């Protein structure tokens, strides 16, 4: 059985999953069986990637790729100098002379025709061109027209591939020239029809029944006084209406969403469902797979239907009305401090109408949790 390999991003996600399961009381043996690794591999991963974030692993991988690229660049420059040294005697004033020199360089230095042509400024089409009979162009035009008629949805690149299968030695540029000359084109595609929803525009939405049953998360955008935009990732518990976290950054990626959820899962536990819109940060394959591995069900609202995510939309409206539209943020740090203070007041002080005008997490309850 071949050995299964893991990328650094997958290893970090597996370690996070293991930490969450262990924090809930799951034994190490069960955790290792779930993530599919041995005890030795698990501790080796912890030694190499413990405490590392996905962004740090990507940065390390990028540095390795940059180092390999620089090495290849040095090798390419050395090879180019050798090619120019071999072609130095005599002037290459005509394509015919360049063709002869390139053939000589290919045999002596064992380089590809592409590299030799690129260094000496010779077009590969000129290097490979052979004279054709005068009537061959007419037969090629007829074949191109016949194929375009038969395969109406094919463009000139696919027609080129079909011509090569028939024995023609042509490239796509020549076929494109004939294509334009004959006025050929691919018809416009018919627009797709969307699948209809319920006639009254309604939908069936899972309603929260208890604490940590359904969480919602969404993005809100604002700007600092210098005009630069920043984003906020808001996460709430739909049943208690408590704001669990607000992440403030200039740019928030799917990895940032995973990091924020990971911290909340460690501190509060895992919810049964996560509701969101269809934004790329929420529908990313890495997030959906990670949540599925942990055992969290995702709920995506219908595109263009924000009312299906009413709890978080209501929270976003309160945040914008009570803070964002009233404050001028000179720096991102100032925005983080003010938004964190507003979140504390929203959870512990601000009366909520749907809770009988009580705050979602009163100060007395929060103080009892900390003692």
C-alpha positions as CSV (number, residue, x, y, z in Angstrom):
1,X,0.0,0.0,0.0
2,X,1.6,3.3,-1.0
3,X,2.4,5.7,1.8
4,X,0.0,8.7,2.1
5,X,1.6,12.1,2.1
6,X,0.2,15.2,3.7
7,X,0.8,18.9,2.9
8,X,1.8,21.3,5.7
9,X,-1.7,22.8,5.6
10,X,-3.3,19.4,6.0
11,X,-1.0,18.5,8.9
12,X,-1.8,21.8,10.7
13,X,-5.5,21.2,10.2
14,X,-5.2,17.6,11.5
15,X,-3.3,18.8,14.6
16,X,-6.0,21.4,15.3
17,X,-8.7,18.8,14.9
18,X,-6.8,16.5,17.3
19,X,-6.4,19.3,19.9
20,X,-10.2,20.0,19.8
21,X,-11.1,16.3,20.2
22,X,-8.5,15.9,23.1
23,X,-9.9,19.0,24.8
24,X,-13.3,17.4,24.8
25,X,-12.0,14.3,26.6
26,X,-11.4,12.0,23.6
27,X,-8.6,9.6,24.1
28,X,-5.4,9.9,22.0
29,X,-5.9,6.5,20.4
30,X,-9.3,7.4,19.2
31,X,-8.1,10.7,17.9
32,X,-5.2,9.1,16.0
33,X,-7.5,6.6,14.4
34,X,-9.8,9.4,13.3
35,X,-7.1,11.5,11.6
36,X,-5.5,8.3,10.2
37,X,-1.9,8.6,11.5
38,X,0.3,6.6,13.9
39,X,1.5,7.6,17.3
40,X,5.0,8.3,16.1
41,X,3.8,10.4,13.2
42,X,1.5,12.5,15.5
43,X,4.4,13.4,17.8
44,X,6.7,14.1,14.9
45,X,4.0,16.5,13.5
46,X,3.7,18.2,16.8
47,X,7.5,18.7,17.0
48,X,7.7,20.1,13.5
49,X,4.4,22.0,13.2
50,X,3.1,22.5,16.7
51,X,1.9,26.0,17.3
52,X,2.4,26.9,13.6
53,X,-0.4,28.6,11.6
54,X,-1.3,27.9,8.0
55,X,0.1,31.2,6.9
56,X,3.5,30.5,8.5
57,X,3.6,27.1,6.7
58,X,2.7,28.7,3.4
59,X,5.4,31.4,4.0
60,X,8.0,28.6,4.6
61,X,6.9,26.8,1.5
62,X,7.1,30.1,-0.5
63,X,10.7,30.7,0.7
64,X,11.7,27.2,-0.4
65,X,10.1,27.8,-3.8
66,X,11.8,31.1,-4.1
67,X,15.2,29.5,-3.3
68,X,14.6,26.9,-6.0
69,X,13.6,29.6,-8.5
70,X,16.8,31.5,-7.8
71,X,18.9,28.4,-8.4
72,X,17.1,27.7,-11.6
73,X,17.6,31.3,-12.7
74,X,21.4,31.1,-12.1
75,X,21.5,27.8,-14.1
76,X,19.5,29.4,-17.0
77,X,21.8,32.4,-17.1
78,X,24.9,30.1,-17.3
79,X,23.4,28.1,-20.1
80,X,22.4,31.2,-22.0
81,X,26.0,32.5,-21.8
82,X,27.3,29.2,-23.1
83,X,24.9,29.4,-26.1
84,X,25.9,32.9,-26.9
85,X,29.6,31.9,-26.7
86,X,29.1,29.1,-29.2
87,X,27.2,31.5,-31.6
88,X,29.8,34.3,-31.2
89,X,32.0,33.6,-34.3
90,X,30.3,35.4,-37.3
91,X,27.2,37.5,-37.5
92,X,23.7,36.0,-37.6
93,X,22.1,38.3,-40.1
94,X,19.6,36.0,-41.7
95,X,17.1,33.3,-40.5
96,X,19.0,30.7,-42.6
97,X,22.2,31.3,-40.7
98,X,20.4,31.3,-37.4
99,X,18.8,28.0,-38.4
100,X,22.2,26.5,-39.0
101,X,23.8,27.8,-35.8
102,X,20.8,26.6,-33.7
103,X,21.1,23.1,-35.1
104,X,24.8,23.1,-34.3
105,X,24.2,24.3,-30.7
106,X,21.5,21.7,-30.2
107,X,23.9,18.9,-31.1
108,X,26.9,20.3,-29.1
109,X,25.3,21.6,-25.9
110,X,22.3,19.2,-25.9
111,X,19.8,22.0,-25.3
112,X,16.3,22.2,-26.5
113,X,15.3,24.0,-29.7
114,X,13.1,26.3,-27.7
115,X,15.9,27.5,-25.5
116,X,18.3,28.0,-28.4
117,X,15.7,29.9,-30.4
118,X,14.8,32.1,-27.4
119,X,18.4,33.1,-26.7
120,X,19.4,33.8,-30.4
121,X,16.1,35.6,-31.2
122,X,14.9,33.1,-33.8
123,X,11.2,32.3,-34.0
124,X,10.5,28.6,-33.6
125,X,8.1,28.7,-36.5
126,X,10.9,30.0,-38.7
127,X,13.2,27.4,-37.4
128,X,10.8,24.6,-38.3
129,X,9.2,26.0,-41.4
130,X,9.3,23.9,-44.6
131,X,8.2,25.1,-48.0
132,X,4.7,23.8,-48.9
133,X,3.1,23.3,-52.4
134,X,1.0,26.3,-53.5
135,X,-2.2,24.3,-53.6
136,X,-1.8,23.1,-50.0
137,X,-3.2,26.3,-48.5
138,X,-6.5,25.9,-50.4
139,X,-6.9,22.4,-49.1
140,X,-6.1,23.6,-45.6
141,X,-8.8,26.3,-45.8
142,X,-11.3,23.8,-47.1
143,X,-10.5,21.4,-44.2
144,X,-10.8,24.2,-41.6
145,X,-14.1,25.3,-43.0
146,X,-15.5,21.8,-43.1
147,X,-14.4,21.1,-39.5
148,X,-15.9,24.4,-38.3
149,X,-19.1,23.5,-40.0
150,X,-19.3,20.1,-38.5
151,X,-18.2,21.1,-35.0
152,X,-20.0,24.4,-34.5
153,X,-19.0,24.8,-30.8
154,X,-15.3,24.3,-31.5
155,X,-12.9,27.2,-31.6
156,X,-9.8,27.5,-33.7
157,X,-7.6,25.8,-31.1
158,X,-9.7,22.6,-31.1
159,X,-9.9,22.7,-34.9
160,X,-6.1,22.9,-34.9
161,X,-6.0,19.7,-32.8
162,X,-8.3,17.9,-35.3
163,X,-6.2,19.0,-38.2
164,X,-3.1,17.6,-36.6
165,X,-4.9,14.3,-36.1
166,X,-5.6,14.3,-39.9
167,X,-1.9,14.7,-40.6
168,X,-1.6,18.5,-41.0
169,X,1.6,20.1,-39.7
170,X,0.0,23.5,-38.6
171,X,0.0,25.6,-35.4
172,X,-2.9,27.5,-33.9
173,X,-1.7,30.8,-35.2
174,X,-2.0,29.8,-38.8
175,X,-5.4,28.3,-38.2
176,X,-6.5,31.5,-36.4
177,X,-5.4,33.5,-39.5
178,X,-7.6,31.3,-41.7
179,X,-10.4,31.4,-39.2
180,X,-10.5,35.2,-39.2
181,X,-10.1,35.4,-43.0
182,X,-13.1,33.1,-43.6
183,X,-15.2,34.9,-41.0
184,X,-15.7,31.9,-38.8
185,X,-16.8,32.2,-35.2
186,X,-18.3,30.3,-32.4
187,X,-22.0,31.2,-31.7
188,X,-22.8,32.9,-28.4
189,X,-23.9,30.5,-25.7
190,X,-27.5,30.6,-24.5
191,X,-27.7,31.9,-20.9
192,X,-28.4,29.3,-18.3
193,X,-31.7,29.2,-16.5
194,X,-31.6,29.3,-12.8
195,X,-33.5,26.7,-10.7
196,X,-36.7,28.2,-9.3
197,X,-37.2,28.4,-5.5
198,X,-40.6,28.2,-3.8
199,X,-43.3,30.3,-5.4
200,X,-43.8,32.6,-2.5
201,X,-40.0,33.3,-2.1
202,X,-39.8,31.6,1.2
203,X,-37.4,28.9,2.4
204,X,-37.2,26.3,5.2
205,X,-34.7,27.6,7.8
206,X,-33.3,25.7,10.7
207,X,-34.2,27.7,13.9
208,X,-31.9,27.5,17.0
209,X,-33.3,25.5,19.9
210,X,-30.6,25.8,22.5
211,X,-27.2,27.3,23.2
212,X,-24.5,26.4,20.7
213,X,-27.1,24.8,18.4
214,X,-26.6,27.3,15.5
215,X,-23.9,29.8,15.1
216,X,-23.8,32.5,12.4
217,X,-20.9,34.4,10.9
218,X,-20.7,37.1,8.3
219,X,-18.5,40.0,7.1
220,X,-18.9,43.8,7.6
221,X,-16.7,46.4,5.9
222,X,-15.7,49.9,7.0
223,X,-13.0,52.4,6.4
224,X,-10.4,54.3,8.5
225,X,-10.1,58.1,8.1
226,X,-7.4,57.7,5.4
227,X,-9.9,55.9,3.2
228,X,-8.4,52.4,3.5
229,X,-10.9,49.6,4.0
230,X,-10.9,47.0,6.7
231,X,-13.2,44.0,7.4
232,X,-14.8,42.5,10.4
233,X,-15.7,38.9,10.9
234,X,-18.7,38.7,13.2
235,X,-19.7,35.4,14.9
236,X,-22.8,35.1,17.1
237,X,-24.8,32.4,18.8
238,X,-28.3,32.6,17.3
239,X,-30.1,31.3,20.4
240,X,-28.5,33.5,23.1
241,X,-27.8,36.4,20.6
242,X,-24.3,36.6,22.2
243,X,-21.5,38.0,20.0
244,X,-18.8,35.4,20.3
245,X,-16.0,37.2,18.4
246,X,-15.3,40.1,16.1
247,X,-12.1,39.8,14.1
248,X,-10.8,43.1,12.7
249,X,-8.2,43.0,9.9
250,X,-7.4,44.8,6.6
251,X,-7.8,41.5,4.8
252,X,-9.5,38.3,6.0
253,X,-8.8,35.0,4.3
254,X,-10.3,31.5,4.7
255,X,-7.2,30.6,6.9
256,X,-8.1,33.6,9.2
257,X,-11.7,32.2,9.5
258,X,-10.3,28.8,10.5
259,X,-8.0,30.3,13.1
260,X,-10.9,32.3,14.7
261,X,-13.2,29.3,14.7
262,X,-10.4,27.1,16.2
263,X,-9.9,29.5,19.1
264,X,-13.7,29.6,19.8
265,X,-14.0,25.8,19.6
266,X,-11.3,25.4,22.2
267,X,-12.8,28.0,24.6
268,X,-16.6,27.3,24.1
269,X,-17.0,23.9,22.5
270,X,-18.3,22.9,19.1
271,X,-21.7,24.0,17.8
272,X,-24.0,21.7,15.9
273,X,-24.5,24.0,12.9
274,X,-22.8,27.0,11.3
275,X,-24.9,29.3,9.1
276,X,-23.4,31.8,6.6
277,X,-23.9,33.2,3.1
278,X,-22.1,31.8,0.0
279,X,-19.0,34.1,0.2
280,X,-15.7,32.6,-0.9
281,X,-14.2,32.7,2.6
282,X,-17.1,30.5,3.9
283,X,-17.4,28.1,0.9
284,X,-13.7,27.4,0.6
285,X,-12.9,23.7,0.3
286,X,-10.5,23.9,3.2
287,X,-13.1,25.3,5.6
288,X,-15.8,22.9,4.5
289,X,-13.6,19.9,4.8
290,X,-12.2,21.0,8.2
291,X,-15.7,21.6,9.6
292,X,-16.9,18.2,8.2
293,X,-14.0,16.4,9.9
294,X,-14.8,17.9,13.2
295,X,-18.5,17.1,12.9
296,X,-20.1,20.5,12.3
297,X,-22.9,20.9,9.8
298,X,-22.8,23.9,7.5
299,X,-25.9,25.9,6.5
300,X,-25.7,28.1,3.5
301,X,-28.4,30.6,2.6
302,X,-29.8,30.9,-0.9
303,X,-27.7,33.5,-2.9
304,X,-29.2,36.9,-2.8
305,X,-31.4,36.1,0.2
306,X,-29.9,37.9,3.2
307,X,-33.2,37.6,5.1
308,X,-32.5,33.8,5.5
309,X,-29.6,34.8,7.8
310,X,-31.6,37.3,9.8
311,X,-29.8,36.9,13.2
312,X,-26.4,38.0,11.9
313,X,-27.9,40.6,9.6
314,X,-29.7,42.2,12.5
315,X,-26.5,42.1,14.5
316,X,-24.6,43.7,11.6
317,X,-27.2,46.5,11.4
318,X,-26.9,47.2,15.1
319,X,-23.1,47.3,14.8
320,X,-23.2,49.8,11.9
321,X,-25.9,52.0,13.4
322,X,-24.5,52.2,16.9
323,X,-20.8,52.3,16.2
324,X,-19.5,52.4,12.6
325,X,-21.7,55.3,11.5
326,X,-20.9,57.3,14.6
327,X,-17.1,56.9,15.0
328,X,-14.1,58.0,12.9
329,X,-11.3,55.4,13.1
330,X,-8.0,57.0,12.5
331,X,-6.0,53.8,12.6
332,X,-6.8,50.1,12.5
333,X,-5.7,49.6,16.1
334,X,-8.2,52.3,17.2
335,X,-10.9,50.4,15.4
336,X,-10.0,47.2,17.1
337,X,-10.1,48.8,20.5
338,X,-13.4,50.6,20.0
339,X,-15.1,47.5,18.4
340,X,-13.9,45.3,21.2
341,X,-15.4,47.7,23.7
342,X,-18.7,47.9,21.8
343,X,-18.8,44.0,21.7
344,X,-18.4,43.9,25.5
345,X,-21.2,46.4,26.0
346,X,-23.4,44.5,23.5
347,X,-22.9,41.2,25.4
348,X,-23.0,42.4,29.0
349,X,-24.8,45.8,29.1
350,X,-27.0,46.4,26.1
351,X,-30.7,45.3,26.6
352,X,-31.9,42.9,23.9
353,X,-35.6,43.1,23.0
354,X,-35.9,39.5,22.0
355,X,-34.5,38.4,25.4
356,X,-37.0,40.4,27.5
357,X,-34.6,43.4,27.4
358,X,-31.8,41.6,29.1
359,X,-28.3,41.5,27.7
360,X,-27.1,38.2,26.0
361,X,-24.3,37.7,28.6
362,X,-24.9,39.9,31.7
363,X,-21.9,41.0,33.7
364,X,-23.0,38.9,36.7
365,X,-23.0,35.7,34.7
366,X,-19.6,36.5,33.1
367,X,-18.1,37.3,36.5
368,X,-19.4,34.0,37.9
369,X,-17.8,32.1,35.0
370,X,-14.4,33.6,35.7
371,X,-14.4,32.9,39.4
